[in-house]
């Protein structure tokens, strides 16, 4: 049995639709069905979940039946959002399902990971701000990258950021080039949904 997965899921890796290769759409659906059955820690923040709520409502309307992960998340989002408003739930795992059928857990890091990087005086905050302007990525994308960086700082373990968003990929790749010494950058791993699915398929995570 292998150790659990530690993930950050960009919103592009949650929606099996839009302008992405068919291979990735199929992988997103398949991951949505199998991730709930794997010991997985999914790192989130209050800001991330709020954007997730609006994204899922808008983009998943015509895609029923939904994979288990997305359907469970939709049902639980309101309660999860309420929980993130209380600091006592920060840095804790929250179950995605109350009946224990879902092994995946959400780990709430904070309300806003990007602001947390700034409060820590991290060089990552300033460089990420520069790259946000350079590549024109939105605030929600900055938050996703910040969650992955903050999770790597907190856990000192490899965090996989799953995305098909070109802007996020370019920002993380340049972060790695410019800041090769900080361990939190070296611990950050990029994977497309199809790559994560392939890794799970050939590894004993079940």
N, C-alpha and C positions, 0 to 999 in steps of 0.2 A: 504494500500500500504506500502510495506516495503522499507527501505533505500536501496541504490544501493549496488551491490556487489563490493568488492575491491579485485582484484585478481593479482597474478603473475602466469603465465602459463609457466611451464617448457616445453621444446621442446618435451619431451615424451608425454605431454598431448595435443599436437597439431597434432600428426601423428597417424591415425587409422590403424597402421600397425606395423610390427616388432615383437619382442619377448615379447609380453604382453598378458595377459588373454583376451579371446574373449569378456568378459563382459566389460573390459576397452576399447577395440576397439569400441564397439557399443556405449559406453557412450561418447567417444570422438567425434564420428560422430553426436550424438544427441546434445551434447553441442555446436558443431560447427553450428548447425542449429538454436538453441534457444538463445544463448548468445547475438547475435547481436540485438535481440528484447528486451533485458533487460537492464535497466539502470546499466551499468557496467563500472568501471574504471579498466583498465588493465595497470599495471605499467611496464615500459620498460626502456631500455637505448639504446644508439647508438650501443654499443658492442653487446647487446642482439639481436637487430634487424638485425645486419650484419650476425650473426650466423644463425638467423631464415631464412634469405634469402637463404643461402646455404643449410640449412636443408630441407626446403620446396621444393626447386628445385630438390634435390636428392631423397627424400623419397615419394613425393606425385605424381610423374609422372604417376603411374599406378592406381591411385585411383579417377579418374574422373567418374561422376561429384563430385566435392568437396563440403563439407558442406559450408554454406554461410560465416562463419567466415574465414575459410582457403582461400576460393576463393577471398573474399574481401581483405584479407591481402596480397595475392599474387599480386593483381592489384595495391595496394597502397604502397607496400614496397619501391619501388624506390624513390617515393616522400617523404615518411617518413624518409628514410635514409638521404636524402638531408636536411630535416628539422632538424634532430638531430645534424648536423654539426654546426648549429648556436645556440649560447648560449641563444638567445632570445626565443627559443622554449623550453628550459629546464624548468621544473617545470610548464608545461602547458599541457592542454588536447588537443590532436589532433584527429579530426574525422577520422574514418576509411573509411567513404564514404562521398563524397561531396554533395550528393543529400538528405542527412538527413534521409535516410531510416534506417540507422544503429544507434541504440541508444548507443551502446558500444563506449567508447572513450579510446584512448591510452594516458597515462600520462607519458611524457618523464621526468625522474628524472635527468639524466645527461648523459655524454658519457660513463662513466665507474663507476658502483656502488661500486665495490670492492676498487678501488683507492680512491673513495670519503670517504669510511670508514676509510682508512688509513690516509687521510689528516685531518680527524676529530680527530685523535688520539684515536679512539675507541678501547676498549679492544676486541671488536668483530673481528676486523681486524686480530689481532694476533692469537686469538683462531681459527678463521676460516682458517687461513693459516696452523696451526697445523693439523686441522682435514682434510684439503685437502690432506696433505701428508699421514696421517694415513689411510684414506679410498680410496686414489688413484682416487679422482674425478678430472675431467678435468677443465680447466679454464672457459669453458662455464657454467659448473654446479656451480662453485664458484660464477660466476656473477649472476646466477639466485637466489641463496640464498642471495647474497648481495643486490639485488634489493628488495627482500621481507623485509630484515632488514632495509634498508634505507627508504623504504616506510613507515614502522611502526614508524620509528624515526620522519619522516616528518609529518605524519598525526595523530600520537597518537591514531590510531584506529586499529581494527583487520584486518590483511591482510592474505588472504588465499593463500597459495602456493599449486598449483595443480600439482601433479606429480605422475608418477609410477616408477620413477628412485630410485632404492634401495639405491644407494650411497647418493643421496640428502636426502632421508628420514633418513638415519643413521646419517648424519652430523647434520641435524636440531634437531633430538632427543637428540644427545649428547650436542649440544649447549644449549638446554633447561635444561639438567641435570647439566651442569657445570656453567651456567650463569643464574640461576633462578631469580636473583634480578633485572637485567635491564628490564625495562618495555617493550622495543622493542622486546625482546625474548619472553616474555609472550604474546605479542599481535600477534605473528606469529602462524598461524594455518595450519596444513598439511591436505590435502584431496586428495584422489584419484579421478579421473574423475567420477567414479561411485558414490562416496560419495557426490560430489558436485551436480551431477544430481539428486540424491535422495533428497537432501536438497532443491533444487529449485523446485522439483516436489511437495513437501508438504508445500511450502511457497508461499505466494502471491507476487511474484516478478513482475508479468506481470501487 
